[in-house]
Amino acid sequence: MRTLGRVSFINCDPVFHSLGERWGILPAPPAWLTGHLLRRDCITAPIPTADYAKHAEDLHLIPDLGIVSNGTVGSVLVLGNRPVESMRDIALPSDSSTSISLLRWILKERNLEPKLVEMGPDLTAMLGSCDGALLIGNRALAASMSNPTMVQLDLGAEWKSMTGLPMVFGVFAARRDSQLNAIRDAHKEMSEQYSLFLHDEDTKSSVIEIAAETIGFDKERIGYYFEAEVSNVLDEQSLDGLNRFLIDVCGLEGGARWISLG
């Protein structure tokens, strides 16, 4: 009842900064959070959008919050030593269903048919077996910094180019049988924390500094990531992008279904 799931990447740091003082926090890779949520290990969690589509009969979405890019995302990347069009095979990570679903859709739309091979998210091992490697989160950020010439495709930028819409990689979800008061409290505190990040310079500086220390980047790069690449707010355009992904890519008839917190 007092535990919030969170992605174990920095893309949700602005939402969860300091909430550990009042809530239990359960960090996990995106795809693992879906299982935690379904097993009632947490009251809510940011899960892969594709996982929500798969479990929409058991889950509903919490408004206002998500993991969103409006173009280049910087942390969902295909890397390799040849263009995507020339890749014979691409290694897929085991820790995110949304990025895999999105990549499959992009490849299909571009009439590309590389062999897709799932394996652990280790760049060296992935490229030892395949021409390309899909990485997400902190690993993708680190790989792009260390190997900038290997970045062949940013999936957020490609989705934006193809649809004209933001890409919602993660959604905040809760079980349909959860207690409304607990969800309402969680939504209120997460939203307030994100608002602090946006509007209070001390809070923003603290979040950026901690995130930079966590993954060993300079603060300027992390500041740019939060400013220009990843957002945690669902605006009207993001909702359009979310429903486009759910309907066209995941085949979820009717798109997103929301809990009423009124």
C-alpha positions in Angstrom: 0.0 0.0 0.0 2.9 2.4 0.5 5.3 1.0 -2.1 5.9 2.7 -5.5 7.7 0.8 -8.3 10.2 2.8 -10.3 12.4 2.2 -13.3 16.0 1.6 -12.3 17.2 4.1 -14.9 17.6 7.9 -14.5 14.6 8.7 -16.8 12.2 8.8 -13.8 14.5 10.5 -11.3 12.6 13.8 -11.5 9.4 12.0 -10.4 10.9 9.9 -7.5 13.5 12.3 -6.1 13.0 12.4 -2.3 9.8 10.2 -2.3 11.8 7.5 -0.5 11.4 9.6 2.6 7.6 8.9 2.6 7.2 5.8 0.4 8.8 2.5 -0.1 10.5 2.5 -3.5 10.9 -0.7 -5.5 13.5 -0.2 -8.4 13.6 -2.7 -11.2 14.1 -2.8 -15.0 11.0 -1.7 -16.9 9.8 -5.2 -17.9 10.2 -6.5 -14.4 8.0 -3.8 -13.0 5.0 -5.2 -14.9 5.3 -8.4 -12.9 5.8 -6.6 -9.6 2.6 -4.6 -10.3 0.6 -7.6 -11.3 1.7 -9.4 -8.1 0.8 -6.4 -5.9 4.4 -5.8 -4.9 3.7 -2.1 -5.5 0.6 0.2 -5.7 1.8 1.7 -9.0 4.7 1.7 -11.4 6.0 3.1 -14.7 5.8 0.1 -16.9 6.5 -0.4 -20.6 3.7 0.9 -22.8 3.6 -2.4 -24.7 3.1 -4.3 -21.4 0.1 -2.1 -20.5 -1.4 -3.1 -23.9 -0.8 -6.8 -23.1 -2.4 -6.5 -19.6 -5.0 -3.8 -20.2 -7.8 -6.0 -18.8 -6.1 -6.0 -15.4 -4.6 -2.5 -15.4 -5.6 1.1 -15.8 -3.5 4.1 -16.4 -2.8 7.0 -14.0 -3.1 10.4 -15.7 -0.5 13.1 -16.3 2.7 11.1 -15.9 4.7 9.0 -18.4 8.1 8.4 -19.9 8.0 10.6 -23.1 10.2 11.8 -25.9 9.2 14.4 -28.5 11.9 13.4 -31.0 15.4 12.3 -30.1 15.3 10.3 -26.8 19.0 9.5 -26.4 18.4 6.3 -24.4 16.6 3.9 -26.8 19.2 3.2 -29.5 20.3 0.8 -32.2 24.1 0.7 -32.3 26.4 -1.0 -34.7 29.1 -0.6 -37.3 26.8 -0.5 -40.3 23.6 1.3 -41.1 20.4 -0.3 -40.0 19.5 -1.0 -43.7 22.6 -3.2 -44.0 22.2 -5.1 -40.7 21.7 -8.8 -41.2 20.8 -9.3 -37.5 20.0 -7.2 -34.5 20.3 -8.2 -30.8 17.4 -7.3 -28.7 17.6 -6.7 -24.9 15.6 -8.6 -22.4 14.6 -5.6 -20.3 12.0 -3.7 -22.3 9.0 -4.7 -24.4 8.1 -1.2 -25.7 11.5 -0.7 -27.5 11.3 -4.1 -29.0 7.7 -3.6 -30.3 8.6 -0.2 -31.6 11.7 -1.5 -33.4 9.8 -4.3 -35.0 7.2 -1.8 -36.2 9.8 0.6 -37.6 11.6 -2.3 -39.5 8.3 -3.5 -40.9 7.4 0.0 -42.1 10.8 0.4 -43.7 10.5 -3.1 -45.4 13.6 -4.3 -43.5 13.9 -7.9 -42.3 17.0 -8.5 -40.2 17.0 -11.5 -37.9 16.1 -10.4 -34.4 17.9 -12.2 -31.5 17.1 -11.7 -27.8 20.0 -11.7 -25.4 21.3 -10.0 -22.3 21.8 -6.2 -22.6 25.6 -6.2 -23.0 26.8 -4.2 -26.0 30.1 -6.2 -26.4 28.3 -9.6 -26.3 25.5 -8.3 -28.5 27.8 -7.0 -31.2 29.9 -10.1 -31.0 26.9 -12.1 -32.3 25.0 -9.6 -34.4 25.5 -6.6 -36.6 23.3 -4.3 -34.5 22.3 -4.0 -30.8 19.2 -2.4 -29.3 19.9 -0.8 -25.9 17.8 1.2 -23.6 18.1 3.4 -20.5 21.4 4.1 -18.7 23.2 1.5 -20.9 22.2 3.2 -24.1 23.3 6.6 -22.8 26.7 5.2 -21.7 27.2 3.3 -25.0 26.4 6.4 -27.1 28.8 8.5 -25.1 31.6 5.9 -25.4 30.8 5.0 -29.1 29.1 8.0 -30.7 29.8 6.8 -34.3 28.0 3.5 -33.6 24.6 5.1 -33.0 22.6 4.1 -36.1 19.0 4.7 -35.0 17.4 6.7 -32.2 13.9 5.1 -31.8 12.3 8.2 -30.4 13.5 10.4 -33.3 12.4 7.7 -35.8 8.9 7.5 -34.3 8.6 11.3 -34.4 9.8 11.4 -38.0 7.3 8.7 -39.1 4.2 9.8 -37.2 4.8 13.4 -36.3 3.9 12.5 -32.6 5.8 12.1 -29.3 6.7 8.6 -28.3 5.5 7.4 -24.9 7.9 4.6 -23.9 6.4 4.1 -20.4 3.1 4.6 -18.7 2.2 4.8 -15.0 -0.2 2.0 -14.3 -2.1 0.4 -11.4 -4.2 -2.7 -10.9 -7.9 -2.2 -11.5 -8.6 -3.6 -8.1 -6.3 -1.2 -6.2 -7.7 1.1 -3.6 -8.4 4.4 -5.1 -7.2 6.5 -2.1 -3.8 4.9 -2.3 -3.5 5.6 -6.0 -4.7 9.1 -5.5 -2.1 9.8 -2.8 0.7 8.3 -5.0 -0.4 10.4 -8.0 -0.5 13.6 -5.9 3.0 13.1 -4.5 4.6 12.0 -7.8 3.0 14.9 -9.6 4.1 17.4 -7.0 7.7 16.1 -7.1 7.8 16.4 -10.8 6.5 19.9 -10.6 9.2 20.8 -8.1 11.8 19.5 -10.6 10.4 21.7 -13.3 10.0 24.9 -11.3 12.5 24.8 -8.4 16.1 25.2 -9.4 17.5 23.7 -6.2 15.5 20.5 -6.7 16.4 20.3 -10.4 20.1 20.8 -9.6 19.9 18.1 -7.0 18.2 15.6 -9.3 20.8 16.3 -12.1 23.7 16.0 -9.8 22.6 12.7 -8.3 21.8 11.3 -11.7 25.2 12.4 -13.1 27.0 10.7 -10.2 24.9 7.5 -10.6 25.9 6.8 -14.2 29.2 8.8 -14.3 28.2 11.5 -16.8 28.8 15.2 -16.6 26.0 17.3 -15.3 25.6 19.2 -18.6 24.8 16.0 -20.5 22.2 14.9 -17.9 20.7 18.4 -17.8 20.3 18.2 -21.6 18.7 14.7 -21.3 16.0 16.0 -18.9 15.6 19.3 -20.8 15.4 18.1 -24.4 15.2 14.3 -24.7 13.0 12.8 -21.9 10.0 14.2 -20.2 7.7 12.7 -17.5 4.5 14.7 -18.4 1.7 13.6 -20.7 0.4 16.5 -22.6 -2.2 16.5 -25.4 0.2 15.6 -28.1 1.8 12.8 -26.0 -1.7 11.3 -25.5 -2.2 11.3 -29.2 1.2 9.5 -29.6 0.3 7.1 -26.8 -2.9 6.0 -28.5 -1.3 5.8 -31.9 1.3 3.4 -30.5 -1.3 1.3 -28.5 -3.7 1.0 -31.4 -1.3 0.8 -34.5 1.7 -1.0 -33.0 0.2 -3.0 -30.1 -3.3 -3.6 -31.5 -5.1 -2.4 -28.4 -8.6 -1.5 -29.6 -9.8 1.8 -28.2 -6.3 2.8 -26.9 -5.6 3.9 -23.3 -8.1 3.5 -20.5 -7.7 5.8 -17.5 -8.5 5.7 -13.8 -10.7 8.6 -12.6 -9.0 10.4 -9.6 -11.8 12.9 -9.1 
